[in-house]
Structure formats: structure tokens, C-alpha cells
Amino acid sequence: MSRWMERTMIVFCWICGLVLLAAIATIFGYLLYQGLGTVNLRLIFGNTSAVDALLLRKHVFAGLFPAMVGTLAVVTLSVGFAIPVGMASGIYMAEYARGGVKMVLGFCFDILAGVPSIVIGLFGFALAIFLHKHFSAGIYPSLLISSLSLAVLVLPYIIRSTQFALENLPAETRLIAVALGATKLQNIVYVLIPKSLSGIFSGVILAIGRCAEDTAVILLTGAVAFAGVPKSLFAQYEALPFYIYYISSQYANQQELLSGYGASIILLLICALLFFAASMIRKGVTYQALYRA
């Protein structure tokens, strides 16, 4: 009976895996079928020369180049804000927090992970209004407000990945440096964190994906149509998720809708590029941390 149950479970797992792969292949296949024909230099740069656009000598009004730059900027800033705070919080949870404090903080982080992104967007919008009223009339929903809001959105991923990566290290790894006379802080910095970087960067990669795909937050905190390439942190900007939402809800003809599919393909390529860059950074940082002189 137990052998029959085991075989049934294996078959069920295989079926679930195949269904998942088929669903992913269907989604990607449909996007490629609908949008691949529209992906060209005209979709990206419009009527502007690619050289002039890349050198920022001319504005791109009918292409996706400003949205691509805005997406890269908001993702990079958001993850850059979230990594130090998230790693520090994860280290505290794994190495210092105990008892009730750890339980309460863990509960709060779990609550934060479950907050809808539209609520985070409203928080960012309210923050912009507060800063506009009480600090500077020149502060509006902008690239900086969007980045801070997205950083709050993805903090739980980095906190929990850092915490779990540290807590799952073998006991002997934790004790070697301490047995040789290292302090707790030295053990964390020189042994535990380098050994945990692979797990920590898994959370960073998840954070990158969440920042790149979210629309609700940026819709309320600074993303607009036809803003051009952002000139500063306090400028409004364009982003590919916002463009896809805008086109899918207000397209005038079939060609505009197909350009939305093309934008989806470009967004996926940007995400793949960011994932690859994060993986390369992880390998480089891990090597330097473990094998430095």
C-alpha cells in the first residue's frame, strides 16, 4: 500500500510539473506570437535616431526608450534602498532577536509581505503630499517616492531570505570562528554572511522581479505617460508596466495593442538582464568574501 501511494505521489508531482511548464510555455508563446513582430528600433526609439536617444540629445516621444530607462532606474533605486535595510533587519532577526521580540517582529514582517501593493502606493502618495505641504512645494510624486515605496514593498523578501539563510547554516560553520577567538560581530561579518550570500541574493532576485512588474505602486507615486527620460530623482518618469497598463486599457487600434505585447517582451528581457546581473554580482561577491587574501 505504501509503495502504491509513493508511486501515485510521484506521478501526481510529475503531472503538476508538466502542467506548470505547459502554462509557462503557453504564456511566453502567446506573448511572442502577438508581440515579437512589433519589437524593433521604431518601437523603442520612435522617429528619433537611436544614437541621439542614447546620448540624450533628443527626446523620444513615440518610443519605449524613456520607459525602459525609467524602469531600470526605479528597480535599481528600489533594490538599492531595500538591500541594506533588509539585510540588517534579517541579520538582527537571525542573530540577535530572541523570544517575544523575534515573534512580534516576524509577525510584523509577515503582515508587511501581505499588504496589497495598492496600499503601499497610497502610502507613497500620502508621503509625497506630506512632504509637499510641510517641507518643499517642489516635491511631488516622483522617481524617488516610487523607489522608496517599492523598497518598502520588497523589504520582507530580503529580510526573510537573509534571516533564513543565516539560520540554516550548519552548527559547525557557526562555531569555527568563535572557537578560534572571533567575536560575534566578526563571526557574522567574516564567516556567516559570506556563507549565506547565495540565499540572501535569492531574495534580492525576487525583489528585482517584484519591483519590475508592479504597476499599482508606480501608478500612484510618479509614473506618467510621455514624461521622457527622468532628469532627477524628483522628476516624474515613464515605466514599462505603466505603459502596458495604459495601452491595454486605452488602445485606439490593434497596432497599439500589439505594441503593448512588444513592451511586455522588452520588460521580460530587462528582468532577465537584471537577474543575470544579480547572479554575476552574487558570484563575484561570494568569491571575494570567501577567498579574499
Secondary structure, DSSP 4 states (H G I P E B T S, - for coil): -HHHHHHHHHHHHHHHHHHHHHHHHHHHHHHHHHHGGG-SHHHHHTTS-HHHHHTTSS--SSSSHHHHHHHHHHHHHHHHHHHHHHHHHHHHHHHT--HHHHHHHHHHHHHHHHS-HHHHHHHHHHHHHHHHHHT-TT--S-HHHHHHHHHHHHHHHHHHHHHHHHHTS-HHHHHHHHHTT--HHHHIIIIIHHHHHHHHHHHHHHHHHHHHH--HHHHHHTB-TT--S--STTS-B--HHHHHHHHHHH--SHHHHHHHHHHHHHHHHHHHHHHHHHHHHHHHHHHHHHH--
